[in-house]
Amino acid sequence: MTISISQAVYWDMSEKTDDFVELIDHQNGFETTSVLPKWLGIGGDRVSHLRNGLTLQIREAKLRQPLKLKQHHNSSFPLITKFYLSSGSRVITPGAVTIKDDYEENTGCNYIYYLPDITEYEEWRAEEQIQLVMICADIDYFKSFNSDADFLPEPLRQLIAGDSTTQFHQSLGKNTTAMQQILQQILHCPYRGVSRQMYLEGKALELLTLQFTHWQENTHQSTEVKLRKDDIERLYAAKDILIRQLNNPPSLLELARKVGINERKLKQGFRQVFGTTVFGYLQNYRLQQAQQLLQRQDISIARVATTIGYTNPEAFSVAFRRKFAVSPKAYQMKAK
């Protein structure tokens, strides 16, 4: 059975003590942590209140039952960006005119939206590990920059210019490798206190920059190739070759020849289908394999590096730390 509650009630749970609506709320400096009641699920939300109307929210939870959250967006509703690392949600916006009134937000993807003066319903599935990073930004935050806004996508420029009628929900596809690295750094922030606040603010701004740039590039990208069904099959074949030849991957030209596609279509098609470059996919896959290997205690860091195709263990350690914000050795020790 799906539980239906408003977003306001969801947060008000932190002020209640009876078993039906118990939610523990711990405030520590600039952060607030809310924990789900046991009957509803495990985990919860951590909200970091940064400077100048910027907020970072991390949701890590698993629901025991499906949950439907109702939220009314008032006229001062902020700009919101979402980065799903796992799970996703269905969003219903009855009566919406400028956007779809029913859509899915999917795992591994990112979104940006500004939807004041509407009512929204989010449907979350049970027994799925939810991992989501959200950034909320007051519009005045962007107005504080003195630089020209021409680098921003048109909907954002209209918003900053004071067009109160602007509404949009923009899907920006798969999280890029650069986004994934920053998301892991946020989730594994090594600092506390003011250092943590400064670190998270910097990472939030990096994510916004990547997202805005990605949106702008997609908007003006005239070089996107049209992919036929057999082109997509060749791209998947190229991906399989990369995985099989993890230790000795072919060059781009060799890979293109192996699957019968030209190099330009390989590079651009790979980004369209898999959301990253050929090299980015290879590196990400290698590091995911390393993560699994490091859960064993009988294997050295050097052996892991060699197994996934790194000839230099130090280069492997740097890449691993950059992606997961922790050294391979520390990760292996933690996995004990």
C-alpha positions in Angstrom: 0.0 0.0 0.0 1.3 3.4 -0.9 1.6 6.0 1.9 0.5 9.5 0.8 1.7 12.5 2.8 2.5 16.1 2.1 6.1 17.3 2.0 5.3 19.6 4.9 4.1 16.7 7.0 7.2 14.7 6.0 9.4 17.5 7.4 7.1 18.2 10.4 7.6 14.6 11.5 10.8 15.8 13.1 8.8 17.7 15.6 6.6 14.8 16.7 7.3 12.1 19.2 4.5 9.5 18.7 5.4 6.3 16.9 3.2 7.1 13.9 5.2 10.2 12.9 8.5 9.9 14.7 11.3 11.5 12.8 14.6 12.4 14.5 16.0 15.8 13.5 19.6 16.6 14.5 20.9 20.1 13.8 24.7 20.6 13.9 25.9 24.0 12.9 25.0 24.6 9.3 23.6 21.1 8.7 20.3 19.3 9.6 19.9 15.5 9.5 16.5 13.9 9.4 16.0 10.2 10.0 13.0 8.2 8.7 10.8 6.5 11.3 11.4 2.8 11.4 8.0 1.9 10.2 8.6 3.9 7.0 12.2 2.9 6.2 15.8 3.5 7.0 18.1 6.4 6.3 17.0 9.9 5.7 18.1 13.4 4.5 21.1 15.6 5.4 20.6 19.3 4.4 23.6 21.6 4.4 22.8 25.3 4.5 25.6 27.0 2.6 25.9 30.7 1.9 23.9 33.2 -0.1 20.7 31.1 -0.5 22.5 27.9 -1.6 21.5 24.6 -0.1 22.8 21.0 -0.6 20.6 18.0 0.2 21.8 14.4 0.3 19.1 11.7 0.5 20.2 8.2 1.3 17.3 5.9 2.3 15.3 2.7 1.7 11.6 2.7 2.1 9.6 -0.2 3.5 6.5 0.9 1.6 5.9 3.0 -1.5 5.7 6.7 -0.6 3.8 9.5 -2.4 4.9 13.0 -1.3 2.8 16.0 -2.1 4.5 19.4 -2.3 3.1 22.8 -3.2 5.6 25.2 -4.8 5.0 28.8 -3.9 6.1 31.8 -5.9 9.5 32.0 -4.1 10.4 28.4 -5.1 14.1 28.1 -5.8 16.0 26.6 -8.8 16.6 22.9 -8.1 19.1 20.5 -9.6 19.0 16.7 -9.0 21.6 14.1 -9.4 20.4 10.5 -9.0 23.0 7.9 -8.1 20.6 5.1 -7.4 16.8 4.6 -7.7 14.5 7.2 -9.2 11.0 8.6 -8.8 7.8 9.3 -10.7 6.7 13.0 -10.7 3.2 14.1 -11.3 2.3 17.8 -11.8 -1.5 18.1 -12.4 -2.5 21.0 -14.5 1.0 21.9 -15.6 1.1 23.7 -18.9 4.7 24.3 -19.9 6.0 20.8 -18.9 4.8 17.2 -19.0 2.3 16.5 -16.2 3.7 13.0 -15.6 7.3 11.9 -16.0 10.1 9.7 -14.6 13.4 10.8 -13.1 15.8 7.9 -13.5 18.8 6.5 -11.8 22.2 7.8 -13.0 20.6 10.9 -14.6 20.5 14.6 -13.7 17.8 17.2 -13.9 17.3 21.0 -13.4 14.0 22.7 -12.9 12.2 25.8 -11.8 8.5 25.2 -11.1 6.9 27.9 -8.9 3.2 28.0 -8.2 2.4 24.4 -8.9 1.5 21.3 -6.9 3.8 18.3 -7.4 3.6 14.6 -6.3 6.7 12.5 -6.1 6.2 8.7 -6.0 9.1 6.7 -4.5 9.3 2.9 -4.8 9.8 0.6 -1.8 12.8 -1.6 -1.2 15.1 0.4 -3.5 18.3 2.1 -2.2 17.7 5.8 -2.8 20.8 7.9 -3.3 20.2 11.4 -4.5 22.0 14.8 -4.3 20.0 18.0 -4.7 21.1 21.6 -4.9 18.6 24.4 -4.2 19.6 27.9 -5.3 17.7 31.2 -4.8 17.4 33.1 -8.1 19.0 36.1 -6.4 22.1 34.1 -6.0 22.7 34.1 -9.7 21.8 37.8 -10.0 24.7 38.5 -7.6 27.3 37.7 -10.3 28.5 40.7 -12.4 29.5 38.6 -15.4 27.5 38.4 -18.6 24.8 35.7 -18.5 25.2 34.8 -22.2 27.0 31.5 -21.3 23.8 30.3 -19.6 20.9 28.4 -21.3 18.0 30.7 -22.5 15.5 29.6 -19.7 18.1 30.6 -17.0 18.8 33.9 -18.7 15.1 34.7 -18.7 14.8 33.7 -15.1 17.7 35.9 -14.0 16.3 38.8 -16.1 13.2 38.7 -14.0 10.7 36.8 -16.2 8.3 35.6 -13.5 6.4 33.4 -16.0 9.4 31.1 -16.7 8.8 27.5 -15.8 10.9 24.5 -17.0 11.9 21.0 -16.1 15.0 19.9 -18.1 16.4 16.4 -18.3 20.1 16.5 -19.0 20.7 12.8 -19.5 23.3 10.6 -17.8 25.6 12.0 -15.1 28.9 12.6 -16.7 32.2 11.1 -15.4 33.1 14.5 -14.0 29.8 14.8 -12.3 30.1 11.3 -10.8 33.5 12.2 -9.4 32.2 15.3 -7.7 29.2 13.5 -6.3 31.4 10.9 -4.7 33.6 13.6 -3.2 30.4 15.2 -1.7 29.3 11.9 -0.3 32.7 11.2 1.2 33.6 14.7 2.3 36.6 14.3 4.7 36.1 17.7 6.6 34.1 19.0 9.5 32.8 22.4 10.6 33.6 25.5 8.5 36.0 23.5 6.3 33.2 21.1 5.4 30.9 24.0 4.6 33.5 25.6 2.4 34.3 22.3 0.7 30.6 21.4 0.0 29.9 24.9 -1.3 32.8 24.6 -3.8 31.6 21.2 -4.9 28.0 22.4 -5.3 29.2 25.2 -7.5 31.3 22.8 -9.6 28.2 20.6 -10.2 26.1 23.6 -11.2 28.9 24.8 -13.6 29.1 21.4 -15.2 25.3 21.1 -15.5 24.9 24.6 -17.0 27.7 24.0 -19.4 26.3 20.6 -20.4 22.9 22.1 -21.0 24.3 24.9 -23.0 26.4 22.6 -25.2 23.4 20.3 -25.8 21.2 23.2 -26.8 23.7 24.5 -29.4 25.1 21.2 -30.5 24.7 21.0 -34.2 27.2 18.2 -34.7 25.1 15.4 -33.0 25.1 12.4 -35.3 22.0 10.5 -36.3 22.3 6.9 -35.1 20.6 4.0 -36.9 19.7 0.8 -35.1 22.9 -0.9 -36.5 25.0 2.0 -35.4 23.8 1.6 -31.9 24.5 -2.2 -32.1 28.1 -1.4 -33.2 28.5 1.0 -30.2 27.4 -1.7 -27.8 29.9 -4.1 -29.5 32.6 -1.4 -29.0 31.7 -1.2 -25.4 32.0 -5.0 -25.0 35.4 -5.0 -26.7 36.6 -2.4 -24.2 35.5 -4.6 -21.3 37.1 -7.7 -22.8 40.3 -5.9 -23.5 40.5 -4.0 -20.2 44.2 -4.5 -19.8 45.1 -3.6 -23.4 42.3 -1.5 -24.9 42.5 -0.7 -28.6 43.0 2.8 -29.9 40.0 4.8 -31.1 40.8 4.1 -34.7 41.4 0.4 -34.0 38.1 0.2 -32.1 36.2 1.9 -34.9 37.6 -0.5 -37.5 36.8 -3.5 -35.3 33.1 -2.7 -35.1 32.8 -1.2 -38.6 32.0 2.4 -37.8 33.9 5.6 -38.5 35.9 7.3 -35.7 33.7 10.4 -35.6 30.5 8.4 -35.2 32.2 6.2 -32.6 33.2 9.2 -30.4 30.0 11.2 -30.7 27.7 8.2 -30.7 29.4 6.8 -27.6 28.7 10.0 -25.8 25.0 10.0 -27.0 24.4 6.4 -26.0 26.5 6.0 -22.8 26.7 9.6 -21.6 30.5 9.8 -21.6 33.5 9.5 -23.8 35.1 6.2 -24.8 38.0 6.9 -22.5 35.6 8.0 -19.7 33.6 4.8 -20.0 36.8 2.7 -19.9 38.2 4.5 -16.9 34.9 4.4 -15.0 34.5 0.6 -15.6 38.1 0.0 -14.5 37.6 1.8 -11.2 34.3 0.0 -10.6 36.1 -3.3 -11.0 38.8 -2.1 -8.7 36.1 -1.2 -6.1 34.9 -4.8 -6.2 38.4 -6.3 -6.0 39.3 -4.1 -3.0 36.5 -5.7 -1.0 38.9 -8.7 -0.8 41.6 -8.6 1.9 44.0 -11.0 0.2 44.9 -8.8 -2.8 47.5 -6.0 -2.9 46.8 -2.5 -4.3 49.5 -3.1 -6.9 47.8 -6.3 -8.0 44.4 -4.6 -8.3 46.0 -1.8 -10.4 47.6 -4.4 -12.8 44.4 -6.5 -13.0 42.3 -3.5 -14.3 45.0 -2.3 -16.7 47.1 0.2 -14.9 50.8 -0.1 -15.3 51.5 2.5 -12.6 50.0 1.8 -9.1 50.4 5.4 -8.2 48.4 6.6 -11.2 45.7 4.1 -10.2 45.6 5.4 -6.6 45.2 9.0 -7.9 42.4 8.0 -10.2 40.6 6.0 -7.5 40.9 8.8 -5.0 39.6 11.3 -7.6 36.5 9.2 -8.3 35.7 7.9 -4.8 37.3 10.6 -2.6 39.2 7.9 -0.7 42.5 6.1 -1.3 42.4 2.4 -2.4 44.0 1.3 0.8 41.6 3.2 3.0 38.7 1.8 1.0 40.0 -1.8 1.4 40.5 -1.3 5.2 36.9 0.1 5.5 35.6 -3.0 3.6 36.9 -5.3 6.3 
